[in-house]
Amino acid sequence: MSAAARTLALAALLLFIALPLVQTVVLSFTATLPQDGLETGQFTLMNYARIFDTPALVASIGNSFIYVTLNVALCLAAGLPAAYAFSRYRFTGDRHVLFLMLAFRVTPPVVLSLPIFILFANLGLVNTPVGIALVHCVFNLPIAIWILESFISAVPREFDETAFLDGQSLPGFFFSKLIPAIAPGIGVAAFFCFIFSWVEVVFARILTGTGGKPITMAINALFSFRTDIGLVMAMTVFSLLPGVLMIVFVRRHIARGFVIRT
């Protein structure tokens, strides 16, 4: 295949991938329903202004940030010690336990939706961002442990022994030496926990019937008999921004992390 043909094929592929996103952005700046002083099809910023004029949409944005932040914090707080234990200590069935947790992660969420709903209803965690954060932590924690364990295993054991010979305690070593050494791995784990939690829909739908709705459910609620597509697209674009910013901030850590793993 000639260079021109490869370039044309690549351009066609990029156009095919980017077309839905471009259309979403264009529609987000378009009046799709008649409004005061606006005609259908006219360029406008009104769709984005309406996001912040609608209390339910503003609340959904806050809810999403609350449960995603809690999810990432809980996964890292529990995942780091667990990953260190799997990396540095040996016990009967340690590899089996790790693989069992990973197998649990690939379990379809809908299979566990009923028991989780009953449990959280009894605990009063339904319709709260905390409830969503906890259930997301259950599914994201195995991934965090798996990622962090591989990064910690890449650090020689002599690194630990030298610190302990210098008189450092295990907590002191953990926070002053180990965490800075595996910062790329922490960035990778935080990135995946953030993304998996931000886009999750099943438990967000089940656990937020009357309150605590995240962005995904707020967008779903905008669809009606007379849907304002412009507002839906504006909310969709707004929901993409945190993920894009997350990629921008952790891209170097992710790149360094995969270099370390190899």
C-alpha positions as CSV (number, residue, x, y, z in Angstrom):
1,M,0.0,0.0,0.0
2,S,1.4,3.4,-1.0
3,A,2.0,6.2,1.5
4,A,-0.9,8.2,0.0
5,A,-3.3,5.3,0.4
6,R,-2.2,4.8,4.1
7,T,-2.6,8.5,4.8
8,L,-6.1,8.5,3.2
9,A,-7.1,5.4,5.2
10,L,-5.8,6.9,8.5
11,A,-7.6,10.1,7.8
12,A,-10.9,8.2,7.0
13,L,-10.5,6.3,10.3
14,L,-9.9,9.4,12.3
15,L,-12.9,11.1,10.7
16,F,-15.1,8.1,11.5
17,I,-13.9,8.2,15.1
18,A,-14.2,11.9,15.6
19,L,-17.4,12.5,13.7
20,P,-19.8,11.6,16.7
21,L,-17.8,13.8,19.1
22,V,-17.7,16.7,16.6
23,Q,-21.5,16.4,16.1
24,T,-22.0,16.3,19.8
25,V,-20.0,19.5,20.3
26,V,-21.8,21.3,17.4
27,L,-25.2,20.4,18.7
28,S,-24.3,21.6,22.2
29,F,-23.9,25.1,20.7
30,T,-27.2,24.8,18.7
31,A,-30.7,25.8,19.7
32,T,-32.7,22.6,19.0
33,L,-36.0,23.8,20.5
34,P,-37.6,27.2,20.0
35,Q,-36.6,29.5,22.8
36,D,-37.0,33.2,23.7
37,G,-35.2,35.2,21.0
38,L,-33.6,32.1,19.4
39,E,-34.6,30.2,16.3
40,T,-34.1,26.5,15.9
41,G,-30.6,25.8,14.5
42,Q,-29.1,29.1,15.7
43,F,-25.7,29.2,17.4
44,T,-26.1,29.8,21.2
45,L,-24.5,29.4,24.6
46,M,-27.9,29.1,26.2
47,N,-27.6,25.3,26.5
48,Y,-24.5,25.6,28.7
49,A,-26.1,28.4,30.7
50,R,-29.2,26.3,31.3
51,I,-27.0,23.6,33.0
52,F,-26.2,26.0,35.8
53,D,-29.7,27.4,35.9
54,T,-31.2,23.9,36.5
55,P,-30.8,22.8,40.2
56,A,-31.1,19.1,39.4
57,L,-28.2,19.3,36.9
58,V,-26.0,21.3,39.2
59,A,-26.7,18.8,42.0
60,S,-25.9,15.8,39.7
61,I,-22.5,17.4,39.0
62,G,-21.7,17.8,42.7
63,N,-22.9,14.3,43.4
64,S,-20.6,12.8,40.7
65,F,-17.6,14.7,42.0
66,I,-18.3,13.6,45.6
67,Y,-18.7,9.9,44.8
68,V,-15.8,9.7,42.3
69,T,-13.5,11.5,44.8
70,L,-14.5,9.2,47.6
71,N,-14.1,6.1,45.4
72,V,-10.6,7.1,44.3
73,A,-9.6,7.9,47.9
74,L,-10.9,4.7,49.3
75,C,-9.4,2.5,46.6
76,L,-6.0,4.1,47.1
77,A,-6.2,4.0,50.9
78,A,-7.1,0.3,50.9
79,G,-5.3,-0.7,47.8
80,L,-1.8,0.5,48.7
81,P,-1.4,-1.6,51.9
82,A,-3.0,-4.6,50.3
83,A,-0.8,-4.3,47.2
84,Y,2.3,-4.0,49.4
85,A,1.2,-7.1,51.3
86,F,0.7,-9.1,48.1
87,S,4.1,-7.9,46.8
88,R,6.3,-8.3,49.8
89,Y,4.8,-11.2,51.8
90,R,4.0,-14.7,50.9
91,F,1.1,-16.7,52.4
92,T,-0.9,-19.8,51.4
93,G,-3.1,-19.0,48.4
94,D,-1.9,-15.4,48.0
95,R,-1.9,-15.6,44.1
96,H,-5.2,-17.3,44.2
97,V,-6.7,-14.6,46.3
98,L,-5.4,-11.9,43.9
99,F,-6.8,-13.7,40.9
100,L,-10.1,-14.3,42.7
101,M,-10.4,-10.5,43.3
102,L,-9.7,-9.9,39.6
103,A,-12.3,-12.5,38.6
104,F,-14.8,-10.7,40.9
105,R,-14.1,-7.5,39.0
106,V,-15.3,-8.9,35.7
107,T,-18.5,-10.2,37.2
108,P,-21.5,-8.4,35.5
109,P,-22.7,-5.7,38.0
110,V,-26.3,-6.5,37.3
111,V,-25.8,-9.9,38.9
112,L,-25.1,-8.3,42.2
113,S,-27.6,-5.4,41.9
114,L,-30.4,-6.9,44.0
115,P,-28.4,-8.0,47.0
116,I,-26.4,-4.8,47.0
117,F,-29.6,-2.7,46.8
118,I,-31.2,-4.7,49.7
119,L,-28.0,-4.3,51.8
120,F,-27.6,-0.6,51.1
121,A,-31.3,0.0,51.7
122,N,-31.0,-1.5,55.2
123,L,-27.9,0.6,55.9
124,G,-29.6,3.8,54.7
125,L,-27.1,4.3,51.8
126,V,-29.6,4.4,48.9
127,N,-30.0,7.8,47.2
128,T,-26.6,9.0,48.5
129,P,-23.3,9.6,46.7
130,V,-21.6,7.7,49.6
131,G,-23.5,4.6,48.7
132,I,-22.4,4.8,45.0
133,A,-18.8,5.4,46.1
134,L,-18.7,2.4,48.3
135,V,-20.2,0.0,45.7
136,H,-17.8,1.4,43.1
137,C,-15.0,0.8,45.5
138,V,-15.9,-2.9,45.7
139,F,-15.4,-3.3,42.0
140,N,-12.5,-0.9,41.5
141,L,-10.4,-2.0,44.4
142,P,-9.2,-5.2,42.8
143,I,-8.0,-3.3,39.8
144,A,-6.2,-0.8,42.0
145,I,-4.5,-3.6,44.0
146,W,-3.5,-5.4,40.8
147,I,-1.9,-2.2,39.3
148,L,-0.2,-1.1,42.5
149,E,1.1,-4.6,43.2
150,S,2.9,-4.7,39.9
151,F,4.5,-1.3,40.5
152,I,5.6,-2.2,44.1
153,S,7.0,-5.5,42.8
154,A,9.2,-3.6,40.4
155,V,10.9,-1.8,43.3
156,P,13.7,-4.0,44.6
157,R,13.3,-5.4,48.1
158,E,16.7,-3.8,49.0
159,F,14.9,-0.5,48.8
160,D,12.8,-1.5,51.8
161,E,15.6,-3.2,53.7
162,T,17.9,-0.1,53.4
163,A,15.1,2.1,54.8
164,F,14.5,-0.2,57.7
165,L,18.3,-0.4,58.5
166,D,18.3,3.4,58.6
167,G,15.7,3.1,61.5
168,Q,12.6,4.0,59.6
169,S,9.3,2.4,60.7
170,L,7.0,0.7,58.3
171,P,4.5,3.6,58.2
172,G,7.4,6.1,57.8
173,F,8.9,4.1,55.0
174,F,5.5,3.8,53.4
175,F,4.8,7.5,53.2
176,S,8.3,8.9,52.8
177,K,9.9,6.4,50.5
178,L,7.5,3.9,48.8
179,I,4.7,6.3,47.8
180,P,7.1,8.7,46.0
181,A,8.8,5.8,44.3
182,I,5.6,4.4,42.9
183,A,3.9,7.7,42.1
184,P,3.4,6.7,38.5
185,G,1.6,3.6,39.6
186,I,-0.6,5.6,41.9
187,G,-1.4,7.9,39.0
188,V,-2.4,4.9,36.8
189,A,-4.5,3.3,39.5
190,A,-6.3,6.7,40.3
191,F,-6.9,7.2,36.6
192,F,-8.6,3.9,36.1
193,C,-10.6,4.1,39.3
194,F,-11.8,7.6,38.3
195,I,-12.8,6.5,34.7
196,F,-14.5,3.3,35.8
197,S,-16.5,5.2,38.4
198,W,-17.3,8.2,36.3
199,V,-18.9,6.3,33.5
200,E,-20.7,3.6,35.5
201,V,-24.4,3.5,35.0
202,V,-25.9,0.2,36.4
203,F,-25.5,1.0,40.1
204,A,-26.0,4.7,39.6
205,R,-29.4,3.8,38.3
206,I,-30.3,1.3,40.9
207,L,-29.1,3.2,44.0
208,T,-30.4,6.7,43.1
209,G,-34.1,6.3,42.6
210,T,-35.2,9.7,44.2
211,G,-32.0,11.5,45.1
212,G,-28.2,11.6,44.8
213,K,-28.3,11.2,41.0
214,P,-24.9,11.5,39.2
215,I,-24.3,13.1,35.8
216,T,-25.1,9.9,33.9
217,M,-28.6,9.7,35.4
218,A,-29.2,13.4,35.0
219,I,-28.5,13.1,31.3
220,N,-30.8,10.1,31.1
221,A,-33.5,12.1,32.8
222,L,-33.4,14.8,30.1
223,F,-34.9,12.5,27.5
224,S,-38.6,13.0,27.3
225,F,-41.4,13.3,24.8
226,R,-40.0,16.7,23.8
227,T,-36.2,16.3,24.4
228,D,-34.0,19.4,24.1
229,I,-31.1,17.7,22.2
230,G,-29.0,20.8,22.5
231,L,-29.2,20.7,26.3
232,V,-28.5,16.9,26.3
233,M,-25.4,17.4,24.2
234,A,-24.2,20.3,26.3
235,M,-24.5,18.2,29.4
236,T,-22.7,15.4,27.6
237,V,-19.8,17.6,26.6
238,F,-19.6,19.0,30.2
239,S,-19.5,15.4,31.5
240,L,-16.5,14.7,29.2
241,L,-14.4,17.5,30.6
242,P,-13.3,15.9,33.9
243,G,-12.1,12.8,32.1
244,V,-10.1,14.9,29.6
245,L,-8.6,16.9,32.4
246,M,-7.7,13.7,34.3
247,I,-5.9,12.4,31.2
248,V,-4.0,15.7,30.9
249,F,-2.8,15.7,34.5
250,V,-1.8,12.0,34.7
251,R,-0.6,11.3,31.2
252,R,3.1,11.6,32.2
253,H,2.5,9.3,35.2
254,I,0.8,6.8,33.0
255,A,3.6,6.9,30.4
256,R,6.3,6.6,33.1
257,G,4.3,3.9,34.8
258,F,4.1,1.6,31.8
259,V,7.8,2.1,31.3
260,I,8.5,1.0,34.9
261,R,6.2,-2.1,34.5
262,T,8.1,-3.3,31.5
